[in-house]
Structure formats: structure tokens, C-alpha cells
Amino acid sequence: MAGPPVRIRAVLFDLGGTLVDERDYDGWVELARRFSFDLDPDSLTHSFQEVEREIDAGPSLGDRETAIVEFWRRVLARASGKDVAPSVAQRFVQSVRSEEILVRLFSDARRCLDQLRADGRDLGVVSNSSSEAHVRRVLDRAGILEYFSHVVSSGTEGVSKPDPEIFRRAVQRMNVRPGDALYVGNLAFTDAKGAAGAGLHSVWLNREGTGFGDDPPEITSLLEVPLWVARIERGES
């Protein structure tokens, strides 16, 4: 017997890697040279992506600051083939933060947001980031801040994805039930499975994938999000 019809009233998004691309491999290579790392962009790119996947699927690294430093320690070590001390990684992180943030809106983002808004969905952002103010600045620079009624940041909340609590806070503030919301993010565990653990529908945006994964459900473009919403409402997902 079919359950009651579902209406996806809210769609929430991760920020970096999902809506905007903040990766600056060429700039990071130049920055690494100040720390005596002679890297090339391809090596750094592959190391960044590999470590990101490993950390996403692994156990928590502790608080946000510790996790960021450990992330970059592993990236620099893998890209350079050298041991990297945590103190060096910490100074590198500080240098990255001192540089102007490169913000590029993914080409599929605005069309996705336009369609969802035209369909009457409320839109929000849930991001592991330094603060809500930072997320709003990035969205503003990307030209899409006005699409979002609510922005939730781990730095402001004191709780980070994949903890279900941060997703629960977001849907509560949007005045929707978890089952009436969909979350979209580029990390399988931190984003998609984290949101599912809080009772939201979720999809993993894997731009380099096939789109055939189902644990968690996988898409390869934000243009698929409105279609996925329709599938959920038809009871097909």
C-alpha cells in the first residue's frame, strides 16, 4: 500500500564543490613554493581529490580546525612525497586563508536554482564553513545569495556535517519536516549520508561519476536535481 504523497517543500545545498568551485590549484601550487614544496597542478589536484574522498569516508578527525590542518598535511605530503609536520600544514592553511578567495559558480547552478524556485521550493544552504557570514559573502560574490531563505554554517552553529543535528536545525528554521526536504552535496558520506541520517532525502553530486550509484543515490549535474525532486514526489525514489 502506497504511503501518503510527498511534497518536497525545501531543497538544501552544500556550498563548496556543489554550488561554487573554490579550488585554486594553480594558486595553491604557487603558495606551496613558499614552503619549499615544488608541486605541479596535476599532482596537487589528484592528491586533493584523493584525500578529500578518504577523509569523507573515514572517521572524524576532531574539531573543524584540526580536520582542515590534517587535510592539508595529507594533501601536501602526498603531492610532494615528503613527510609534512602539522605545524607546517597549519602555517600553510593560514596562508591560504590570507589570500583572496577564488569563487566560480558552477555552470549548472543557476539553471537548477531558477527551476526549483519557479517550482515553488524554498532553498537553503548547509555548509561546513567558518561562519554564516562567510557563506553569505561567498554566495553574494557568486551572485546567488538572493535565492536562499536560510544559511546554516557549522562555524556559527558549533556542529558540523555529517552530524544530523546541523541538518535538523536547518529544516526546523525553514519550517519543514525532514521528510519534506532534499539535500544535495558533493561528498557521499559527509553530505548525502549525513543528511539521510537526519531524515532528509538526499543525493550525492558526483561530477566525475557515472550517475548510477544508489548508496547514496548519485547524480552528476545539478540539472538533475529538479528531476530527482519530481521522482521523489511520484514515489519512485
Beta strands, then each sheet from edge to edge (+ up, - down):
strand 1: 10-13
strand 2: 20-21
strand 3: 104-105
strand 4: 122-127
strand 5: 150-153
strand 6: 181-185
strand 7: 201-205
strand 8: 218-219
sheet 1: 5+ 4+ 1+ 6+ 7+ 8+
sheet 2: 2+ 3-
end
